[in-house]
Amino acid sequence: MAFINNGDETFAQLTHSAIVSEPSISFDASWVDYDNDGLVDLYVTNFQGSNYLYRQDDTGFVQVTDPPIGSDAAASLATAWSDYDSDGDMDLFVANAWGDRHDYLYVNNGDGQFAKCTTQVTIASYDSWGGSWSDYDNDGDQDLFVTSLVSGDLPNSYDYLYVNNGDGTFTMDPGQAPCLVGARTEGSAWGDYNNDGFLDLFVAVAGPNLLYRNQGDGTFIRVTEGAIVTDDFVSRAGAWSDYDRDGDLDLYVANGDYLVNSFYENNGNSNNWLVIECVGVESNRMAIGARVTAKATISGNSTYQMREISSRSGGNCQNSSNVHFGLGDAVIIDSIKVEWPSGATQILTDVVVNQYLNIEEECCNRMTGNVDYDPGDIVDIGDLTALIDFLFISYTEPVCMEEANVDGVSPVDIGDVTDLISYLFIPPYPEPASCE
């Protein structure tokens, strides 16, 4: 089923669309803009028969049947999208169980097609329930944690942590704490719950759940105290979010077997933090696929943290789409870089800690340089004169008011004049933002 938001707190069921016309036993669905056209597409896993990929265009959704991603069939349970090879487009991990015991990893070729990989990620794990991508080691690329449906009494039935080598390959790390407990694990979700600058891991289990604290040296320690890991339920999934906007991540856990669900409020600590809401303009509005990197000095070390906005954070799991950074004792954030699916990049510097920050995608790419808003055909002194006249003299709007926003930051002000002066007269003549 699909429901369209009417914008007035009500929904209407969508009945005439490719995404609701195929009968199936579906387990998971995830949104992604895999072709970076600004419109989100949809992937659906099925327990029997082939999975479905639907591409959205101006007319609606069209099913993609191109092999391998549009024709592979397995007992598929969950999806996890990520740009694991850092080439600017989203790739796909699919967790499979029972009927086909090998998982799938599809590499986005950037031309609307996918190639199927045969790596450790796809051949090692056994009866997988889901996968969770994260840059847990803060090295700038996405690593993968995979959960297992069986209880550790069969070979290769434990959970798996695959470390991204940065060259398109992975190394399996079986000695890590999250891989040593043989249990029926289902959903998993990454989040820096103690705000120390390193992502921790929650794993939902048929029994007391698992929480692993990242020690910041590439290893984890299992947390054994607290309600999160001592409550004895049959849990299916968990999701991190700062619901009360106090800077730390709280946890919601979905339980099965007709049990009530669980909610754990984080009591917090003195560590600093930052939460960012990214809003796409040329990219999809939810900014799915955007990468956000923060640089700050934590415990005396220059630390880079990277987050990727996704519509799926683990089997049955979906964290808040807000980007959360724990910052430890950092007193300022040196820089924040947002890499949008459109290809645009924004950089902010000297950002204050302990705040909610909204970053809207600049509607213009600084390298296109079309700021010709007087009647002439070239960008010259006449355009600078027109902008100064609008701001300080006659207040007459330029030919293209949108293009007057030269620096990409609202409102139109002296900053736009400065950017245009730099472009016209000061080497290396950096091209300002523009609206085509």
Beta strands, then each sheet from edge to edge (+ up, - down):
strand 1: 2-5
strand 2: 11-14
strand 3: 26-32
strand 4: 41-46
strand 5: 52-57
strand 6: 60-64
strand 7: 76-82
strand 8: 91-96
strand 9: 104-108
strand 10: 114-116
strand 11: 128-134
strand 12: 143-148
strand 13: 160-164
strand 14: 170-172
strand 15: 185-191
strand 16: 200-208
strand 17: 210-214
strand 18: 220-222
strand 19: 232-241
strand 20: 250-255
strand 21: 262-264
strand 22: 272-279
strand 23: 291-298
strand 24: 301-308
strand 25: 323-328
strand 26: 332-339
strand 27: 345-352
strand 28: 356-360
sheet 1: 1+ 2-
sheet 2: 3+ 4- 5+ 6-
sheet 3: 7+ 8- 9+ 10-
sheet 4: 11+ 12- 13+ 14-
sheet 5: 15+ 16- 17+ 18-
sheet 6: 15+ 16- 19+ 20- 21+
sheet 7: 25+ 22- 28-
sheet 8: 24+ 23- 26+ 27-
end
